């Protein structure tokens, strides 16, 4: 998300292997030359070993990118202790060959037929097996037979950690050792190469010197990363983000050291701290710490402690917890709300009312209220909470410094039918409008609450400002689209988040003067969340995760299933859970789980399936806690529009599952791919994330953290020119 700020074309330090970023260090150069000779010779096994993150996969992919794709078919498999049948199915899937259930012998025969077909076409296959040290002994025997049976038509490349080299050299695998054509081992970069590596990756994305790196910073990066490319990428990516959020223009040794220590705490690295290098203190004395700044008028954010989990940390595989059921919803209170205690009614400083219903409404409302408070000439903004949910308490830290005790109105709608809730909401909101006499009413995303409160305001002659206008799913007669369209029709100003929404409103013949292209408030909220200093900074400690859960070779994924339409359908929900389990075979998953989802998993006895996998179920998190977890993830699995947008802003590959519609702009431009219930497609996407970095897309226009400022500027001008005529006597 810092790319546009520094004027670079893409992320320079992504963790996934990318041949276009290949750095020709001395060790990689020699290994590449050896591998070229091995592939030219045809036949036999190629073994590449090295420490986690040493660049093994990048090296092999660089070599394969130089092959003639017309004559060579490449299949890649990521193994995590697969048995014979699972390995053969994975190989068929990797080559895109027809796959079916069956015994290992049947699957092996299907693979032989596929390889024979390639041979008849004059083509050959290269099979890459990553993390090969986890293969069962019997799987190696199958691979030997396949390689022998394929003749010159199959080349097998085994990639793994140093244990793979020891495994091949052991007495148990004599047949494999005899068929190894070449092997090589990758070591770390030297201190001099580390600086060249960092400059090389920055140059690949058009770096022009911002932020700058002190020479001592390169030495410090090598000290903390030990010259391992993946560790260098992880540290440098965080350094770039810290400069962006803190407004810094240079990276010095002190910043590297502090950032490296923070990263160690986050991922639970308990290894020895690298020894001090006195020369660094002479070259770059430790500078006083800087505090990230949002706006001059806003105090630095602080956070309430994250809600404590009632779950004990469990080593992998981690069982999904059975979270305590939510308390039953209380019936709607029959009493009329007390008049608000604020001295705004009837005065000149008529407040703005910001209506929030859902969790995402509260997140966006916090970002908007912060921008409105920083803009001179605007009245105070009051937050009107529609429903009796925990959204404000969960995201309280986003409202830090906004004097919320004096700005909060709780309507407390709970329970009842849809029509009954809507009627009660309109009644209570009308009372608030009559007491506060607002200058305008702000609603979000065309929700049911937005439409109900917008109708009240519109009938009383109050301007309605719709943030997130013009979004459609284009489902035939979809209830959500109808509600969003009606909210757009009654609103005076339509603040759009993306170009698709602008085009949609134009197609519906909405007057252009009613539309203001402001951008996405989630980007504002996300930047603020990344700046938040949580009471427990380390996500591993905050979520009570096992020590090695976030620091694996493939990173970790996040599951965010918030409104699954399939939750009441056991078979459909089981298909979604099957996808989650399949992904967890390759990437361990952290799942902040809503209580309703936990209840249904227990009801259908699907929680037992999750208990066998490396899936850490945890309670729902505050927005800063979730964002800081998501920011470093390999991928995210979700059904939420909000999470799809956040993943696009952070350039995190996103798999949208379920039968609900995806957020269109995140698919067209961002990092989102719609999976539905297709397990095979989900597997391919996750492998692409691991091997190639996955779909990153680009951040849509105006998703830059300044949407709130644009809305504030437009709203101030709007209120100055609009006549303030309100008839509170009109019935609703």
C-alpha positions in Angstrom: 0.0 0.0 0.0 3.0 2.3 0.1 3.9 1.9 -3.5 2.2 5.1 -4.9 3.5 7.1 -1.9 7.1 6.3 -2.9 6.5 6.5 -6.7 7.3 2.8 -7.4 5.4 0.5 -9.7 4.9 -2.4 -7.3 5.9 -4.1 -4.1 9.7 -4.6 -4.1 10.0 -7.0 -1.2 7.2 -9.5 -1.6 7.9 -12.9 0.0 6.7 -15.1 -2.9 9.3 -16.3 -5.5 9.4 -14.1 -8.6 11.9 -14.9 -11.4 11.8 -11.2 -12.5 13.5 -10.3 -9.2 16.2 -12.9 -9.5 19.5 -11.6 -8.0 22.6 -13.2 -9.5 24.6 -13.6 -6.3 27.8 -15.7 -6.4 26.0 -18.8 -4.9 22.9 -18.5 -7.1 25.0 -17.9 -10.2 26.9 -21.2 -9.7 23.8 -23.1 -8.8 22.0 -21.9 -11.9 24.8 -23.0 -14.1 24.8 -26.5 -12.6 21.0 -26.8 -13.0 21.1 -25.7 -16.6 23.5 -28.5 -17.4 21.3 -31.0 -15.5 18.1 -30.1 -17.5 20.0 -30.1 -20.8 21.1 -33.7 -20.0 17.5 -34.9 -19.6 16.5 -37.6 -17.1 17.3 -38.2 -13.5 16.5 -36.2 -10.4 17.6 -32.6 -9.6 17.9 -31.8 -5.9 18.1 -28.2 -4.6 18.4 -27.7 -0.9 18.9 -24.6 1.3 17.6 -22.9 4.4 14.0 -21.5 4.5 13.9 -18.4 2.3 17.4 -18.9 0.7 15.9 -18.5 -2.8 15.5 -22.1 -3.9 12.2 -21.7 -5.6 13.1 -18.4 -7.2 16.3 -20.1 -8.6 14.3 -23.0 -10.1 11.6 -20.7 -11.5 14.2 -18.5 -13.0 15.7 -21.6 -14.8 12.2 -22.7 -15.9 11.3 -19.3 -17.2 14.1 -19.8 -19.7 12.7 -23.0 -21.1 10.7 -23.3 -24.3 7.1 -23.5 -23.1 6.0 -25.0 -26.4 8.0 -28.1 -25.7 8.1 -28.2 -21.9 5.1 -28.6 -19.5 5.9 -27.6 -15.9 3.9 -28.8 -12.9 4.5 -27.6 -9.3 3.5 -29.4 -6.2 3.8 -28.2 -2.6 3.9 -31.2 -0.3 3.0 -31.3 3.3 3.4 -35.0 4.3 1.2 -36.3 1.5 0.7 -40.1 1.2 1.0 -41.9 -2.1 -2.5 -41.3 -3.4 -2.5 -37.7 -2.3 0.8 -37.0 -4.0 -0.3 -38.6 -7.3 -3.6 -36.6 -7.3 -1.6 -33.4 -6.5 0.8 -34.2 -9.5 -2.2 -34.7 -11.8 -3.7 -31.4 -10.6 -0.4 -29.6 -11.1 -0.1 -30.7 -14.7 -3.8 -29.9 -15.3 -4.4 -33.6 -16.2 -7.7 -35.3 -15.6 -7.9 -36.4 -12.0 -10.2 -38.9 -10.4 -10.5 -40.9 -7.2 -8.8 -44.3 -7.1 -5.9 -46.3 -5.7 -2.3 -45.2 -6.1 -1.9 -47.8 -8.8 -4.8 -46.3 -10.8 -3.7 -42.8 -10.3 -0.1 -43.8 -11.3 -1.4 -45.3 -14.5 -3.4 -42.1 -15.3 -0.2 -40.1 -14.8 1.8 -42.4 -17.0 -0.8 -42.1 -19.8 -0.6 -38.3 -19.5 3.2 -38.4 -19.8 3.0 -40.8 -22.7 0.6 -38.4 -24.5 3.1 -35.6 -24.0 5.9 -37.8 -25.4 3.8 -38.5 -28.5 3.5 -34.7 -29.0 7.3 -34.3 -28.8 7.0 -32.6 -25.4 8.4 -33.4 -22.0 7.4 -32.6 -18.4 9.3 -31.0 -15.5 7.8 -31.8 -12.1 8.8 -29.5 -9.2 8.1 -30.8 -5.7 8.7 -28.2 -3.0 9.2 -29.1 0.6 10.3 -32.5 -0.6 11.8 -33.4 2.7 8.3 -34.2 4.0 7.6 -36.9 1.4 7.0 -40.4 2.7 9.5 -43.0 1.7 6.9 -44.9 -0.4 6.3 -41.6 -2.3 9.9 -41.5 -3.3 9.6 -45.0 -4.7 6.6 -43.9 -6.8 8.5 -41.0 -8.1 11.4 -43.2 -9.1 9.1 -45.6 -11.0 7.4 -42.6 -12.7 10.7 -41.1 -13.7 12.0 -44.4 -15.1 8.7 -45.1 -16.9 8.6 -41.6 -18.4 12.0 -42.1 -19.9 13.3 -38.8 -21.2 9.7 -37.4 -20.9 9.9 -36.5 -17.2 12.4 -34.6 -15.1 11.8 -34.4 -11.4 13.2 -31.4 -9.4 13.1 -31.9 -5.6 13.4 -28.7 -3.6 13.7 -28.7 0.2 15.4 -27.7 3.4 18.8 -29.0 4.4 17.1 -32.2 5.7 16.4 -33.1 2.1 20.1 -33.3 1.4 20.6 -35.5 4.4 17.6 -37.7 3.4 19.0 -38.3 -0.1 22.4 -39.2 1.4 20.8 -41.7 3.9 21.0 -45.4 3.4 17.2 -45.7 3.1 17.0 -44.2 -0.4 19.8 -45.8 -2.3 17.7 -46.0 -5.5 16.9 -42.3 -5.4 20.6 -41.4 -4.8 21.6 -43.4 -7.8 19.2 -41.4 -10.0 20.2 -37.9 -8.8 21.7 -36.2 -11.9 22.8 -33.1 -9.9 22.4 -31.5 -6.5 23.2 -28.1 -5.1 22.9 -26.3 -1.9 22.1 -22.5 -1.5 23.7 -20.6 1.3 23.1 -17.0 2.6 24.1 -13.7 0.9 27.3 -12.0 2.1 27.1 -8.6 3.8 28.2 -6.9 0.5 25.6 -8.9 -1.5 22.8 -7.9 0.9 23.1 -4.3 0.0 23.2 -5.1 -3.7 20.2 -7.4 -3.3 18.1 -4.6 -1.7 19.1 -2.0 -4.3 18.4 -4.6 -7.1 14.9 -5.3 -5.9 14.1 -1.6 -5.5 15.5 -0.8 -9.0 13.1 -3.4 -10.4 10.1 -1.3 -9.4 11.5 2.1 -10.4 12.9 3.3 -7.1 14.3 6.8 -7.4 15.9 7.1 -3.9 12.8 7.5 -1.7 13.1 6.4 1.0 16.9 6.5 1.2 19.0 3.8 2.8 22.1 4.6 4.9 25.1 2.3 4.2 24.9 1.3 7.9 21.3 0.2 7.4 22.4 -2.5 4.8 24.9 -3.9 7.3 22.2 -3.9 10.0 19.8 -5.7 7.7 22.3 -8.4 7.1 23.0 -8.7 10.8 19.3 -9.4 11.6 18.5 -11.4 8.5 21.7 -13.5 8.4 21.7 -12.9 4.6 18.6 -15.1 4.0 16.7 -13.4 1.1 13.2 -14.2 2.6 14.2 -12.6 5.9 15.7 -9.6 4.1 12.4 -9.2 2.2 10.3 -9.4 5.3 12.4 -6.9 7.2 12.7 -4.4 4.2 9.0 -4.6 3.5 8.3 -3.6 7.1 10.9 -0.8 6.9 9.2 0.6 3.8 5.8 0.5 5.6 7.2 2.2 8.7 8.6 5.0 6.6 5.2 5.4 4.8 3.2 5.5 8.0 5.7 7.6 10.0 6.5 10.1 7.3 10.2 9.2 7.3 12.5 9.7 4.3 15.5 7.7 5.3 16.2 4.3 6.7 19.0 4.2 9.2 20.6 1.4 11.3 18.5 2.4 14.4 15.2 2.0 12.5 16.4 -1.4 11.2 17.2 -2.6 14.6 13.9 -1.5 16.2 11.9 -2.9 13.3 13.8 -6.2 13.4 13.2 -6.5 17.1 9.4 -5.8 16.6 9.3 -8.5 13.9 11.0 -11.1 16.1 8.4 -10.4 18.8 5.5 -10.7 16.4 6.5 -14.1 14.9 7.8 -15.5 18.2 11.4 -15.8 17.1 13.2 -17.0 20.2 16.6 -17.5 18.6 19.7 -15.6 19.8 19.8 -11.9 19.1 22.6 -11.1 16.6 25.7 -9.6 18.3 26.1 -5.9 18.3 28.3 -4.3 15.7 30.0 -1.3 17.3 30.9 0.3 14.0 27.2 0.8 13.3 26.9 3.1 16.3 29.7 5.2 14.9 28.2 5.4 11.4 24.6 5.9 12.4 23.9 7.0 16.0 20.5 6.0 17.3 18.0 8.7 16.5 15.2 9.6 18.9 12.1 7.6 18.2 9.5 9.1 15.9 5.7 8.9 16.4 3.6 8.2 13.4 1.3 11.1 12.7 -2.2 11.0 11.1 -3.1 14.6 11.1 -1.8 17.5 13.2 -5.3 18.0 14.8 -5.6 14.3 15.9 -3.8 12.7 18.8 -1.7 9.6 18.3 -3.9 6.5 18.4 -4.0 4.2 21.4 -5.8 1.0 21.7 -7.8 -0.8 24.3 -6.6 -4.3 25.0 -7.8 -6.9 22.6 -10.6 -9.1 24.0 -9.1 -12.0 25.9 -9.5 -15.4 24.3 -11.0 -18.0 26.4 -9.1 -20.6 24.4 -5.8 -22.2 25.6 -3.0 -22.1 23.0 -2.9 -25.5 21.2 0.1 -26.6 19.1 -0.6 -27.6 15.5 -2.9 -29.1 14.5 -5.1 -26.5 16.3 -8.7 -27.2 16.9 -11.3 -24.6 15.9 -12.8 -23.5 19.2 -16.4 -23.8 20.2 -16.8 -20.2 21.2 -19.5 -19.4 23.8 -22.9 -18.7 22.2 -23.9 -15.1 22.0 -26.5 -14.0 24.6 -30.1 -14.0 23.3 -31.1 -10.8 21.7 -33.2 -8.6 24.0 -36.6 -7.5 22.8 -36.9 -4.0 21.5 -37.3 -1.6 24.4 -40.8 -0.1 24.5 -39.7 3.1 26.1 -39.0 6.3 24.2 -35.3 7.3 24.1 -34.3 10.1 26.5 -33.5 13.4 24.9 -29.8 13.6 24.2 -27.8 15.7 26.6 -25.9 17.7 24.0 -26.6 21.5 23.7 -27.0 21.4 19.9 -30.8 21.5 19.4 -32.0 24.7 18.0 -28.5 26.3 18.0 -26.4 27.6 15.2 -24.0 24.6 15.4 -26.4 22.0 14.1 -24.6 18.7 14.2 -24.0 16.1 11.6 -25.6 12.6 12.3 -23.5 9.7 11.2 -25.6 6.5 11.1 -23.8 3.2 11.8 -25.4 -0.3 11.8 -22.9 -3.0 10.9 -19.3 -3.7 12.0 -18.0 -2.2 8.7 -20.2 0.9 9.2 -18.5 1.6 12.5 -15.0 1.2 10.9 -15.9 3.7 8.1 -17.7 6.0 10.5 -14.6 6.3 12.7 -12.4 7.2 9.7 -15.0 9.8 8.4 -15.5 11.3 11.9 -11.8 11.8 12.2 -11.6 13.6 8.9 -14.6 15.7 9.6 -13.1 16.7 13.0 -9.9 17.8 11.3 -11.7 20.0 8.8 -12.4 23.6 9.9 -15.8 25.0 9.3 -17.8 21.8 9.9 -20.2 21.2 12.9 -19.6 18.4 15.4 -20.5 14.9 14.2 -22.6 12.5 16.4 -22.5 8.8 15.9 -25.9 7.2 15.9 -25.7 3.4 16.6 -28.7 1.6 15.3 -28.5 -1.9 16.7 -27.6 -3.5 20.0 -24.4 -5.1 18.8 -20.8 -5.0 20.0 -19.4 -3.1 17.0 -18.5 0.1 18.9 -16.8 -1.8 21.8 -14.9 -4.0 19.5 -13.6 -1.1 17.4 -13.4 1.5 20.2 -9.7 2.2 19.6 -10.6 3.6 16.1 -12.6 6.4 17.8 -9.7 7.4 20.1 -9.5 11.2 20.6 -13.0 11.9 19.3 -14.7 12.6 22.6 -17.1 9.8 22.0 -18.9 9.8 25.3 -20.4 13.2 24.3 -21.0 12.1 20.7 -22.6 8.7 21.0 -26.3 8.0 20.5 -27.4 4.4 21.0 -30.8 3.5 19.6 -30.5 -0.1 20.8 -32.7 -1.9 18.3 -32.7 -5.7 19.0 -34.8 -8.7 18.1 -38.1 -8.8 16.4 -39.0 -9.2 12.7 -37.4 -7.3 9.8 -40.4 -5.1 9.4 -40.7 -4.5 13.2 -37.0 -3.5 13.5 -37.3 -1.1 10.6 -40.4 0.5 12.0 -38.8 0.8 15.5 -35.6 2.2 14.0 -37.5 4.9 12.1 -39.4 5.9 15.2 -36.4 6.2 17.4 -34.3 7.9 14.7 -37.1 10.5 14.2 -37.0 11.3 17.9 -33.2 11.9 17.6 -33.7 14.1 14.6 -36.3 16.2 16.3 -34.0 16.7 19.3 -30.7 17.4 17.5 -32.0 19.3 14.5 -29.0 18.1 12.4 -27.5 19.9 9.4 -27.2 16.6 7.5 -27.5 12.8 7.9 -24.7 10.5 6.7 -25.5 6.9 5.9 -23.3 4.0 4.6 -23.5 1.5 1.8 -27.2 1.4 1.1 -27.9 -0.9 4.0 -31.4 -1.5 5.5 -30.6 0.9 8.3 -29.3 3.5 5.8 -32.6 3.3 3.9 -34.7 3.6 7.0 -32.8 6.5 8.5 -32.4 8.2 5.1 -36.2 8.1 4.6 -36.8 9.8 8.0 -34.3 12.6 7.2 -35.5 13.0 3.6 -39.1 13.5 4.6 -38.1 16.1 7.1 -36.2 18.1 4.5 -32.7 17.2 5.8 -29.9 16.5 3.3 -28.9 12.9 3.1 -25.3 12.1 2.3 -24.8 8.5 1.1 -21.2 7.2 1.5 -20.6 4.1 -0.7 -23.2 4.9 -3.3 -23.7 3.1 -6.7 -22.5 -0.3 -5.7 -24.5 -3.2 -7.3 -24.2 -6.9 -7.4 -26.3 -7.1 -10.6 -28.2 -10.1 -9.3 -31.7 -10.3 -10.8 -34.2 -8.7 -8.4 -31.6 -8.9 -5.5 -33.0 -7.5 -2.3 -29.7 -5.9 -1.5 -29.5 -4.1 -4.9 -33.0 -2.8 -4.5 -32.2 -1.3 -1.0 -29.0 0.3 -2.3 -30.8 1.7 -5.3 -33.6 3.2 -3.2 -31.0 4.8 -0.8 -29.2 6.3 -3.8 -32.5 7.7 -5.1 -33.4 9.6 -1.9 -29.9 10.8 -1.1 -28.9 14.4 -2.0 -25.2 13.6 -2.4 -23.8 10.3 -3.5 -20.2 9.7 -2.5 -18.8 6.9 -4.6 -15.8 4.6 -3.8 -14.8 3.5 -7.3 -15.2 4.0 -11.0 -17.6 1.1 -11.4 -20.0 2.9 -9.0 -19.7 6.1 -11.1 -20.5 4.2 -14.3 -23.5 2.5 -12.6 -25.0 5.8 -11.5 -24.5 7.2 -14.9 -26.4 4.2 -16.5 -29.2 4.9 -14.0 -29.4 8.5 -15.3 -28.4 10.0 -11.9 -27.5 13.7 -12.3 -23.7 14.1 -12.2 -24.0 17.1 -9.9 -25.3 14.7 -7.2 -22.3 12.4 -7.5 -18.9 13.0 -5.8 -16.1 10.5 -6.5 -14.4 10.5 -3.0 -12.7 7.1 -2.8 -12.9 4.3 -0.2 -13.0 5.1 3.5 -11.7 1.6 4.3 -8.3 2.8 3.1 -8.4 5.6 5.6 -9.4 3.3 8.4 -6.8 0.7 7.4 -4.0 3.2 7.5 -5.1 4.3 10.9 -5.4 0.7 12.1 -1.8 0.0 11.0 -0.6 2.9 13.0 -2.4 1.8 16.2 -0.2 0.7 19.0 -2.0 -2.3 20.5 -1.6 -3.3 24.1 -0.1 -6.6 22.9 1.8 -5.8 19.7 2.7 -9.3 18.8 -0.1 -11.0 16.9 1.3 -14.4 18.0 0.9 -13.4 21.7 -2.3 -11.4 21.2 -4.0 -14.4 19.6 -2.3 -17.0 21.8 -0.8 -18.8 18.8 1.9 -21.5 19.0 5.4 -20.2 18.7 6.0 -21.3 15.1 2.5 -20.7 13.7 3.2 -17.4 11.9 6.8 -18.0 10.8 6.5 -21.1 8.5 8.1 -21.2 5.1 4.8 -20.5 3.4 3.6 -17.9 5.9 0.0 -18.1 7.1 -3.4 -17.4 5.8 -6.4 -15.7 7.4 -10.0 -16.9 7.3 -12.8 -14.2 7.5 -16.2 -15.8 6.9 -18.7 -13.3 8.2 -22.1 -13.7 6.5 -22.1 -17.1 4.7 -25.4 -17.7 3.0 -24.7 -21.4 3.4 -24.5 -21.4 7.2 -27.9 -23.1 7.7 -27.2 -25.7 5.0 -25.0 -28.5 6.3 -23.9 -29.8 2.9 -23.1 -26.3 1.5 -21.3 -25.3 4.7 -19.3 -28.6 4.6 -18.1 -27.8 1.1 -16.8 -24.4 2.4 -15.1 -26.1 5.4 -13.5 -28.6 3.0 -12.0 -25.8 1.0 -10.6 -24.3 4.3 -9.1 -27.6 5.3 -7.5 -28.1 1.9 -5.9 -24.7 2.0 -4.6 -25.5 5.5 -2.7 -28.4 4.1 -0.4 -25.8 2.4 -0.7 -22.7 4.6 -1.6 -22.7 8.3 -4.8 -20.6 8.9 -5.9 -18.1 11.6 -9.7 -17.9 11.8 -11.3 -15.1 13.9 -14.7 -16.8 14.1 -18.0 -15.1 14.8 -20.1 -16.9 17.5 -22.8 -17.8 15.0 -20.4 -19.6 12.7 -18.9 -21.5 15.7 -22.4 -22.5 16.8 -23.4 -23.9 13.4 -20.1 -25.8 13.1 -20.7 -27.5 16.4 -24.4 -28.1 15.5 -23.4 -29.9 12.3 -20.4 -31.5 13.9 -18.0 -30.0 11.4 -15.8 -28.5 14.1 -14.3 -32.0 14.5 -12.9 -31.8 11.0 -11.2 -28.5 11.7 -9.6 -30.0 14.8 -7.4 -32.2 12.7 -5.9 -29.4 10.7 -3.4 -26.5 11.5 -6.3 -24.0 11.9 -6.3 -21.7 14.8 -9.8 -20.6 15.6 -10.0 -17.4 17.7 -12.7 -14.9 18.8 -13.5 -11.9 16.6 -10.8 -9.2 16.7 -10.8 -5.5 16.8 -10.2 -3.8 13.5 -6.5 -2.9 14.2 -5.8 -6.3 15.5 -7.4 -7.9 12.4 -5.7 -5.6 10.0 -2.3 -6.0 11.5 -2.8 -9.8 11.2 -4.0 -9.5 7.6 -1.2 -7.2 6.5 1.4 -10.0 6.7 -0.7 -12.9 5.4 0.0 -15.1 2.4 -3.6 -15.1 1.5 -7.1 -14.6 2.9 -10.3 -16.7 2.5 -13.5 -14.7 2.9 -17.0 -14.0 1.8 -17.0 -10.4 3.1 -17.0 -7.4 0.8 -15.1 -5.4 3.4 -12.3 -8.0 3.7 -12.1 -8.2 -0.1 -11.6 -4.4 -0.3 -9.0 -4.5 2.6 -7.1 -7.3 0.8 -7.0 -5.3 -2.4 -5.7 -2.2 -0.5 -3.0 -4.3 1.1 -2.3 -6.3 -2.1 -3.0 -9.6 -0.3 -4.3 -12.4 -2.6 -8.0 -13.0 -1.7 -10.1 -16.1 -2.3 -13.8 -15.4 -2.2 -15.8 -18.4 -1.3 -19.5 -19.3 -1.0 -22.5 -18.5 -3.2 -22.7 -14.8 -2.5 -21.5 -12.2 -5.0 -18.0 -10.9 -5.0 -17.1 -7.2 -4.8 -16.7 -6.4 -8.5 -13.9 -3.8 -8.4 -11.7 -6.1 -6.3 -11.9 -8.8 -9.0 -11.6 -6.4 -11.9 -8.7 -4.4 -10.6 -7.6 -5.8 -7.2 -6.3 -9.0 -5.6 -9.6 -10.9 -5.5 -10.5 -14.2 -7.2 -13.9 -15.8 -6.9 -13.6 -19.5 -5.9 -17.2 -20.3 -4.9 -17.2 -23.9 -3.8 -14.5 -25.1 -6.2 -11.8 -26.9 -4.1 -9.5 -27.6 -7.0 -9.5 -23.9 -8.0 -8.8 -22.9 -4.4 -5.8 -25.3 -4.4 -4.4 -23.8 -7.6 -4.8 -20.3 -6.3 -3.0 -21.0 -3.1 -0.2 -22.8 -4.9 0.1 -19.7 -7.1 0.3 -17.6 -4.0 3.1 -19.7 -2.6 5.1 -20.1 -5.8 4.4 -16.9 -7.7 3.0 -14.5 -5.1 -0.6 -14.9 -6.3 -2.9 -12.2 -7.7 -1.9 -8.8 -6.4 -3.7 -6.5 -8.8 -3.6 -2.8 -8.3 -5.2 -0.4 -5.8 -8.2 1.4 -7.4 -8.1 5.1 -7.8 -8.7 7.2 -4.7 -8.2 4.2 -2.3 -5.4 6.2 -0.9 -6.4 7.1 2.7 -7.7 10.5 1.7 -11.4 9.7 1.1 -12.4 11.2 4.4 -10.7 14.5 3.6 -12.4 14.7 0.2 -15.8 14.1 1.7 -15.1 16.7 4.4 -14.1 19.3 1.8 -17.1 18.6 -0.3 -19.5 18.5 2.6 -18.3 21.8 4.0 -18.9 23.5 0.6 -22.3 21.8 0.3 -23.5 23.0 3.7 -22.4 26.6 2.9 -24.5 26.8 -0.2 -27.6 24.8 0.8 -30.4 26.7 2.5 -31.1 25.3 5.9 -34.8 24.7 5.8 -36.1 21.9 8.0 -39.7 21.1 8.9 -39.6 18.8 11.9 -43.4 18.7 12.1 -43.7 16.5 9.0 -44.8 13.0 9.9 -42.6 10.1 9.0 
